[in-house]
Amino acid sequence: MTVANFIRKKLGLKLVYKDPKIIAKYCKGVGIEVGGASHQTFKFRAINVDISDHKSIEDCYTQEQLKLGNSIKKVDIIASGDNIPLADGSVDFVFSSHVLEHFFDPVSALDEWLRLVKNNKYVVCVIPHKDRTFDKDRECTAIEDFESRHKAYNKSVLYPDKHYSVWTTESFIKFAQHFNYEIVAVDDKVYHLENSFAVAIKKIY
C-alpha cells in the first residue's frame, strides 16, 4: 500500500486507482467538452459546449484564449454546462478542464454530465488543486456547503462567474463519496497541468 493510499484509508476515503493517463484512457469515442478553450487542447473527439460563443472582445474568456492561444475555440452548442440540450446516454464521455469549480452547484453539473453519458462510460474532470493555485489560502469547501447550495440552486438564475468550490484531491474524493459518485481513477498531478488533479467518474446507473 502506498503512503497516499494509507492516508486515504486512515481518513476513511475509498481507495481509488491511480492513473496518470486518465484523459487518454477514459475519453474514448465521441464526447462532449464543457467549456473548451483554444489554449487547452486534448486529443479526443468532442463537441464543445459553452455558455456563449465567446466572440465578444469584451468577454474575459475571449481575451484569455486570444492571449494564450491566439484563437477562439469553436463552440458547437451554446448552453449552460449544467443544462445541455442532448438526449440521455447520447455520448461516450463528458470532459471538463478547470470548469467544475465555476458552478454554484457542482452536484447539478455532475448529475447532468452523467445523464448524458452512456451506461458504464465516464465523466472526466481536470480540477485546480487548492494548494497549487491562487485559491491556496482558502479552506476546502465543506460538504454542508455543497448540500445547501444543491438545495437552493435555481437554474433560471444567472450566477456570477467565480470559483465557488475549492478542492484538494482528497477532499474531492470525500465529496464524490458523499454524493455517491463512482470514481474509478485519480491523477493527483496532470502531466501538463501541474496545478491540477484529474478524476474519472463512471456512470453506474
VEXVOPA-843817 format. One record per residue: x, y, z negated of N, C-alpha, C in turn; residue in three letters. Coordinates in steps of 0.001 Angstrom, whole numbers, padded with zeros to 6 digits, always signed. Atoms other than C-alpha are relative to their C-alpha. Layout:
// residues N
XYZXYZXYZALA
...
//
This chain:
// residues 205
+000845-001194+000000+000000+000000+000000+000881+001245+000000MET
-000776-001223-000057+001349+003425+000955-000328+000895-001182THR
+000241-000949+001086+001650+006239-001555-001296+000757+000231VAL
+001222-000756-000311-001095+008166+000251-001245-000819-000301ALA
+001161+000839+000268-003497+005237+000057-000147-000317-001482ASN
+000058+000196+001452-002574+004638-003599-000697+001187-000655PHE
+000630-001208+000542-003531+008248-004366-001485+000010+000323ILE
+001420+000037-000371-006776+007854-002435-000769-000978-000876ARG
+000665+000997+000827-007595+004728-004424-000215+000533-001406LYS
+000104-000563+001344-006896+006500-007711-001090+001060-000080LYS
+001013-001045-000036-009165+009356-006640-001381-000533+000350LEU
+001279+000597-000364-011895+006928-005681-000365+000208+001452GLY
+000252-000207-001412-011516+007598-001972+000102-001318+000748LEU
-000035+001202-000802-012224+004914+000569+001283-000034+000829LYS
-001187+000132-000829-009087+003592+002273-000410+000032+001466LEU
+000321-000103-001416-009131+004531+005946+001257-000252+000814VAL
-001112+000355-000875-006975+003571+008875+000735+001258+000451TYR
-000827-001110-000441-004112+005988+009512+000377-000210+001463LYS
-000206+000178-001432-003845+006544+013239+000505+001304+000616ASP
-000545-001231-000555-001539+009139+014869-000448+000296+001432PRO
+000442-000209-001386-003222+008759+018287-001522-000039+000088LYS
+001456+000039+000092-006842+009340+017330-000668+000523+001272ILE
+000673-000622-001144-007726+011615+020263+000004-000924+001205ILE
-000102+000891-001160-006472+009238+022955-000799-001287-000206ALA
+000635+001293+000273-007916+006160+021254-001519+000071-000043LYS
+001439-000052+000251-011424+007364+020405-000768+000929+000942TYR
+000673-000861-000979-012161+009908+023155+000112-000625+001384CYS
-000017+000716-001274-012688+007442+025983-001375+000049+000651LYS
+001253-000095-000729-015323+007522+028679-000276+001454+000337GLY
+000411-001376-000293-017279+010728+029270-000671+000570-001241VAL
+000514-000551+001238-017989+013007+026348-000292+001480+000064GLY
+000243-001426+000184-018617+016491+025041+001130+000571-000828ILE
-000870-000783+000870-016131+019008+023748-000788+001214-000450GLU
+000721-001147+000548-017699+021583+021454+001012+001122-000245VAL
-000863-001151+000211-016037+024982+021668+001390-000156+000567GLY
-001309+000175-000614-013207+024075+024030+000611+001333+000413GLY
-000706-001221-000366-010553+026686+024838+001125-000319+000972ALA
-001002+000223-001039-008064+027124+027663+001385-000290-000571SER
-001321+000206+000582-005081+027120+025298+000085-001267-000839HIS
-000009+001302+000666-006085+023810+023690-000590-001012+000964GLN
+000477+000969-000972-006290+021145+026355+000342-001410-000456THR
-000163+001383+000423-006727+017444+025691-000316-000903+001187PHE
+000111+000887-001161-006533+014508+028070-001186-000941-000143LYS
+001197+000828-000050-010101+013270+028235-001004+000654+000944PHE
+001048-000504-000886-013221+013699+030388-001159+000477-000847ARG
+001070-000531+000834-015700+016016+028720-000561+001287+000586ALA
+000610-001292-000319-018162+018788+029408+000185+000904-001207ILE
-000252-000971+001058-017617+021951+027404-001297+000696-000408ASN
+001191-000651+000554-020440+023203+025166+000452+001150-000883VAL
-000367-001142+000835-020199+026672+023668-001187+000942-000132ASP
+001114-000892+000324-022406+029392+022237-000201+001078+001065ILE
+000110-000940-001110-021676+031697+025204+001048-000373+001047SER
-001001+000294-001024-019646+031722+028411+001329+000696-000283ASP
-001210-000697+000447-017082+033978+026663+000668+000795+001123HIS
-000568-000786-001091-016646+036115+029756+000075+001491-000321LYS
-000080-001401+000406-017180+039424+027984+001375+000288-000578SER
-001340-000341+000468-013837+041115+027404-000012+000408-001474ILE
+000120-000384+001404-015131+042267+024004-000109-001214-000924GLU
+000118+001238+000773-015575+038659+022886+001379-000389-000546ASP
-001298+000327+000605-012811+037723+020420+000555-001318+000529CYS
-000459+001284-000530-012678+034183+021839+000512+000141+001431TYR
-000520-000313-001324-012245+035548+025352+001411+000560-000126THR
-001315-000627+000197-009352+037680+024134+001043-001029-000430GLN
-000936+001009+000487-007770+034734+022335+000412-000952+001119GLU
-000323+000908-001099-007999+032462+025372+000904+000676+001039GLN
-000830-000718-000954-006539+035112+027672+001401+000233-000547LEU
-001289-000248+000639-003779+035829+025194+000861-001259-000029LYS
-000766+001228+000195-002760+032211+024639+000015-000922+001220LEU
+000086+000918-001132-003846+030504+027852-000095+000659+001357GLY
+000089-000764-001246-004134+033265+030482-001217-000351+000845ASN
+001222+000342-000726-007552+031910+031449-001102-000290-001008SER
+001145+000322+000845-011017+031181+030109-000540-001351+000418ILE
+000501+001330-000330-012184+027596+029913-001467+000071+000406LYS
+001372+000018-000483-015362+026959+031870-000927-000601-001042LYS
+001037+000520+000891-018459+026497+029716-001075-000647+000859VAL
+000972+000736-000811-020756+023832+031170-001416+000123-000540ASP
+001304-000136+000635-023612+024116+028669+000104+001099-001055ILE
+000038-001058+001000-024374+027297+026737-001050-000369-001033ILE
+000899+000414+001073-025866+026227+023427+000744+000056-001315ALA
-000613+000098+001316-025260+026283+019722+000521-001421-000176SER
-000624+001310+000157-022958+023424+018771-000752-000967-000869GLY
+000809+000912+000812-025494+022021+016349-001414-000155+000563ASP
+001311+000126-000650-028408+022147+018811+000231-000098+001510ASN
-000442+000198-001381-027249+020696+022124-001097-000706+000805ILE
+001140+000527-000763-029906+020032+024805+000346-001209+000862PRO
-000259+001255-000680-028890+016481+025705-000698-001122-000759LEU
+000760+001105+000590-030578+013141+025032+000813-000755-001045ALA
-000641+000861+000991-029829+010851+022101+000853-001050+000710ASP
-000849+001065-000526-026957+008452+022778+000399+000168+001446GLY
-000258-000249-001417-026066+010111+026058+001474+000121+000362SER
-001427-000163-000301-022264+010411+025728+000830-001020-000781VAL
-000889+000974+000631-019301+008252+024756+000726+000565-001220ASP
-000654-000612+001160-017777+010744+022318-000350+001481-000061PHE
+000041-001449+000176-018011+014240+020896+001306+000392-000673VAL
-001279-000462+000529-014804+016134+020238-000087+001481-000341PHE
-000131-001423+000324-014111+019427+018481+001361+000242-000627SER
-001272-000393+000603-010923+021232+017508-000148+001395-000596SER
+000114-001270+000733-010995+023991+014871-001363+000647+000249HIS
+001372-000458-000222-014766+024293+015218-000889-000282-001212VAL
+000928+000424+001044-016466+022404+012375-000045+000987-001163LEU
-000056-000914+001138-015332+024889+009711-000780+001294+000240GLU
+000737-001220-000330-017197+027692+011550-001510-000151-000181HIS
+001436+000202+000200-020617+026122+010958-000380+000261-001456PHE
+000527-000215+001345-022565+027388+007959-000346-001339-000644PHE
+000379+001333+000486-023873+023827+007632+000673-001072+000857ASP
-000690+001008-000803-021319+021305+008911-000711-001341+000033PRO
+000757+001255+000008-023638+018444+007966-000956-000041+001198VAL
+000904-000053-001155-026184+019549+010566+000767-000149+001305SER
-000812+000123-001210-023412+019866+013153+000423-001448+000227ALA
-000428+001394-000147-022045+016376+012492-001174-000914+000316LEU
+001186+000809-000285-025546+014891+012481-000414+000148+001469ASP
+000329-000232-001405-026185+016497+015878+000983-000731+000911GLU
-001010+000665-000841-022925+015152+017309-000162-001513-000036TRP
+000239+001443+000096-023663+011660+016018-001265-000400+000750LEU
+001212+000267-000784-027111+011878+017586+000348-000196+001477ARG
-000309-000014-001424-025501+012475+020966+000819-001196+000464LEU
-000862+001101-000444-023005+009599+020976-000753-001331-000034VAL
+000581+001335-000034-023882+006020+021815+000343-000759-001277LYS
-000305+000832+001173-024003+003395+019071+001404-000573+000109ASN
-001377+000506+000104-020543+002289+017944+001018+000851+000764ASN
-000940-000956-000589-018967+005341+019609+000350+001047-001058LYS
-000693-000791+001004-017201+008256+017954-000171+001508+000153TYR
-000173-001443+000105-017165+011852+016854+001418+000223-000526VAL
-001399-000248+000376-013563+013099+016676+000169+001496-000271VAL
-000169-001397+000394-012718+016312+014847+001441+000287-000387CYS
-001270-000561+000452-009465+018221+014559-000358+001201-000870VAL
+000446-000963+001004-009787+020375+011446+001212+000665-000648ILE
-001127-000650+000666-007481+023011+009940+000156-000486-001444PRO
-000313+000440+001362-005788+021751+006767+000218+001234-000868HIS
-000031-001179+000868-006273+024257+003959+001417+000442-000344LYS
-001335-000337+000497-002673+024101+002760+000957+000443+001094ASP
-000900-000341-001105-001242+024755+006232-000564+001104+000888ARG
+000615-001090-000762-003382+027719+007337-000164+001221-000902THR
+000242-001222+000781-004398+031203+006219-001027-000215-001109PHE
+000951+000325+001069-007023+029507+004004+000675-000621-001224ASP
-000724+000743+001046-004298+028132+001702-000307+000475-001418LYS
+000284-000499+001343-005305+030350-001229-001454-000221-000426ASP
+001401+000288+000334-008955+029271-001112-000120-001390-000615ARG
+000299+001319+000538-010420+026363-003029-000697-000828+001071GLU
+000767+000876-000891-011688+023355-001119-001490+000186-000286CYS
+001439-000168+000163-015406+023688-000525-000584-001157-000802THR
+000575+001009+000886-017376+021839-003197-001161-000721+000670ALA
+001112+000792-000538-019829+019076-002367-001325+000694-000270ILE
+001242-000699+000348-022533+021075-004146-000293+001140+000979GLU
+000195-001074-000972-021969+023949-001721-000507-000548+001328ASP
+000486+000624-001240-022403+021639+001267-001467-000399-000141PHE
+001386+000422+000225-025613+020276-000244-000955+001188+000042GLU
+000888-001162+000060-027095+023709-000955-000117+000677+001366SER
+000059-000590-001330-026171+025035+002493-000865-000836+000935ARG
+000787+000880-000863-027700+021994+004166-001492+000177-000260HIS
+001410-000207+000356-030970+022555+002305-000498+001352+000481LYS
+000423-001364-000325-031017+026281+003073+000120+000332+001482ALA
-000333-000346-001384-029898+026093+006710-001241+000200+000865TYR
+001081-000328-000930-032151+027654+009329+000619+000185+001387ASN
-000610-000045-001330-031243+027001+012980-000352+001264+000776LYS
+000393-001215-000718-033048+030165+014078+000789+001230-000457SER
-000799-001115+000521-030681+032374+012040+001365+000010+000680VAL
-001331-000146-000572-027518+033714+013690+000961+000352-001136LEU
-000917-000196+001117-024831+033291+011039+001290+000664+000498TYR
-001285-000611-000399-021650+035422+011118+001047-001077+000243PRO
-001049+000962-000324-018635+033658+012587+001167+000163-000970ASP
-001129+000005+000932-016062+032766+009933+000260-001434-000433LYS
-000269+001315+000572-014509+029810+008123-000868-000175-001246HIS
+000881+000250+001139-017372+028682+005908+000541-001118-000892TYR
-000447+001186+000736-015698+025433+004887+001508-000116+000032SER
-001437+000187+000134-012197+024647+003677+000253-001419-000480VAL
-000274+001392+000339-010815+021113+003570+001495-000292-000025TRP
-001221+000770-000205-007718+019081+002950-000445-001332+000587THR
+000363+001318-000522-007579+015619+004468-000784-000785-001039THR
+000643+000783+001066-008509+014068+001130-001390+000530-000328GLU
+001320-000537+000336-011384+016454+000424-000996-000268+001117SER
+000926+000329-001090-012828+015795+003883-000460-001446-000103PHE
+000397+001401+000184-012791+012061+003207-001089-000102-001064ILE
+001022+000004+001054-014751+012686-000002-001320+000576+000514LYS
+001182-000599-000623-017158+014934+001909-000708-001020+000879PHE
+000572+000993-000907-017662+012227+004537-000658-001143-000756ALA
+000577+001083+000801-018252+009541+001928-001320+000435-000619GLN
+001206-000488+000675-020809+011687+000132-001203+000037+000944HIS
+001091-000116-000970-022850+012224+003302-000101-001226+000911PHE
+000119+001309-000666-022402+008611+004483+000469+000004+001446ASN
-000641+000067-001307-020205+009266+007496+001095-001067-000051TYR
-000918+001135-000035-018136+006250+008527+001305+000400+000698GLU
-001302-000338-000569-014556+007439+009004+000763-001292+000293ILE
-000743+001205-000382-012567+004810+010905+001489+000268+000194VAL
-001412-000320-000179-009280+006668+011387+000273+001425-000454ALA
-000433-001313+000476-007364+009622+009954+001431+000252+000457VAL
-001374-000432-000280-004293+011514+011130+000223+001274-000810ASP
-000175-001123+000918-003025+013839+008405+000685+001190+000661ASP
-000669-001107-000691-000946+015921+010835+000010-000296+001491LYS
+000142+000233-001425-001908+016106+014502+001298+000397+000705VAL
-001353-000116-000555+001170+015798+016714+000337+001366+000571TYR
-000318-001308-000560+000876+019175+018473-000769+001123-000687HIS
+000717-000993+000811-001305+020959+015907+000290-000314-001467LEU
-000448+000451+001312+000627+020534+012701-000723+000683-001162GLU
+000809-000615+001057-001680+022860+010776-001338-000711-000174ASN
+001297+000670-000062-004472+020338+011344+000087-001470-000396SER
+000150+001441+000112-005695+016876+010459-001144-000419+000927PHE
+001034+000480-000912-007943+014694+012588-000692-001216-000608ALA
+000783+001151+000453-010702+012196+011826-000838-000523+001139VAL
+000939+000635-000920-012708+009741+013889-001131-000588-000819ALA
+001202+000459+000703-016269+009068+012697-000799-000862+000944ILE
+000721+000947-000853-018148+006072+014047-001505+000081-000234LYS
+001463+000042+000100-021867+006050+014817-000401-001429-000304LYS
+000320+001353+000442-023233+003054+012940-001491-000212-000171ILE
+001448+000170+000113-026996+003517+013292-000655+000280+001322TYR
//
